Amino acid sequence: MERPGPLFTLLAGVLLAGGIAVADLATGTGVPSVAAGAATTAPPTTSPPATTPPATTPEPARPAAPPRADYAGRVTGGGVSIAVSTRDGHAIAYVCDGKKLEAWLQGVTVDGKLDLKGAPDATLTGRFDPASATGTVTAAGKTYRFTVPVVKKPAGLYRATPKVKGRAAKAGWIVQPDGSQVGLLTTDAGSTAAPALDPVAATAVVDGTPVTAEPISGLTGTGDF
């Protein structure tokens, strides 16, 4: 019997090796493959950065209201003068145009707030501090805004109760910081411009008779509060 040649023997070895490799793959003994659907590691989640609330600017503190002060000036737009005097929790104000409009007002003050009333139907609301008084005043059906400076005598508010033709009358004056003045003399017959007031001597001549005017001042502690 004739033996197989070397070429046949080599070919048989190659086929045998190939068969073993196929068998290994079929039985799972070969090189493992990556499993389908294997879990993957999710990237770490990051939280949004914490937000800092915007800084708020605190409201500046208001200057403390002085216990006693006098204010005088003109309403916004001019045409009407106003004076305010405050003393120890009370205030008096006078509004006048020197022609026919006038109103006296009074009331209490708390923490620098003004809330004054007068007849007929006059009101004043606002605030005051060491530099000025500011707010709104209603008189004779009209409302005016004002910001008037603090003043010292002779500027400020004055009033008198003279007699005209033997009858009681009333007079009021506002002396402005620039020395100008406005006032009304009211009698049974109506209102007219008040005679000139000497603010240093606090006197005026009414119906031919010298009259002493009373300062209405929170600062000096005079006048009726």
ABEGO torsion letter per residue (X at the ends): XBBBBAAAAAAAAAAAAAAAAAAAAAAGABBBBBBBGBBBBBBBBBBBBBBBBBBBBBBBBBBBBBABBBBBEBBBGEGBBBBBBBBGGBBBBBBBAGAABBBBBBEBBBGGBBBBBBOBGBBBBEBBBAABBBEBBBBGGBBBBBBBBBBBOABEBBBBBBBBGGBBBBBBBBBBAAGBBBBBBBBAAEBBBBBBBBAAAGBBBBGGBBBBBBBBBAAAGBEBX
